[in-house]
Amino acid sequence: MAVSIAQYTPLLFGERCQAVGSRCSIGSAGDCYDSAMAESIFATLEGELLARQPFRGHLEARTALFEYLEVFDNRQRRHSALGYLSPDAYERRWATQTVVVA
């Protein structure tokens, strides 16, 4: 039975990260935790933006995506993981509570 080097790549990568004192952000094959957050973001994006309107071209889609992420999602949409604050409000609150040490 032939075994591909690609099957050992994650193991070798993990060993290399451990050797240099780095923590890997990738998991084992079939591990759902690595992609769960990205899948959630893309599902929300698809349901709230992409499925609601057709785009006539790349530039129109790109503009709509920018407006959705930068204007709506980051500044207005409340996120449960942030205590139902927008990312913008969460960062402003965090910045005012953080003591700067010189």
N, C-alpha and C positions, 0 to 999 in steps of 0.2 A: 504494500500500500504506500503510495507516494504521499509525502507530507510537504506542504508548502511552507516556505519561510514566513509567509504572511501570518500563519497560525501562531507563530512564536513572537511576532512583533510586539503585541501588547505586553507580554511577559518581559521581554527584553527592555522595553521602554520603561516599564514599572521598576525594574531592577536598577536601571540607570538613574531614574529620578531618586530612588531611595539612596543610591550611592553618593549622590551630590547633596542630599539633604532636602530635596524638593518633594512636595506632596502632589501626587497626580490628581487631575480633575476627571480622569476617565475611569470607568469601572470595568467590570468583567463583561464578557459577552452575555447578552440577554438582560443586563442590568437596566432597569427602567429609570433609575434615579438620575442618570446623566442627561437624558433628553426630556424629562418630564416638564421642566420649566420652559424650555424652548417650545415644546409642543403646545403647552398652555398658551404661551404668547401668540404663536401662530394661529391657533384655533380662535382666540379672541379677535385677532386682526382679521382673519377671514370672515368671521361672523359679523363683525361690526363695520367693516369697510369693504373688503373685496367682494363679498357676495351681494352687496347692496347696489353696486353700480358697475356698469361696463366702462371700460376705458378705451378711448380712441387711439391711444398711442402710448409709447414708453414715457414720454415727458409728462403726460397727463396723469399716468399711474404714479410716477415718481413724485410729482407735486402733491397728489392726494395722500400718499404714504407719509411724506414729510409733515404735512399739516396734521394728519391723524396722530403721528407719534409726538412731534414737538409741541404742537398747540394743544391738542385735546388730551392725549394720554399722559404726557409729562406735567402739564399745567392744570388740568381740570379734573380728569378722571380719578376717582378715589380708588385706592388699592387696599384690599383687605389685609395684605401682608404688612402694610405700613400704618396700621391702625386707622384705616379708612381716611387717610390723607392722600393728596396727590403727591407724586414724587417731588415736585417743586416745593410744596408746603412742608413736606417731611424734611427736606434738606435745609430749608430756611429755619425750621424749628431746631434741628440738630445743630446748626451753626450758631444759634443764639445760646444754646445750652452748653457748648463746648468751650472749655477754658483753654486759651492759647498759652503754651509754656515756651518762653524764649530760651 
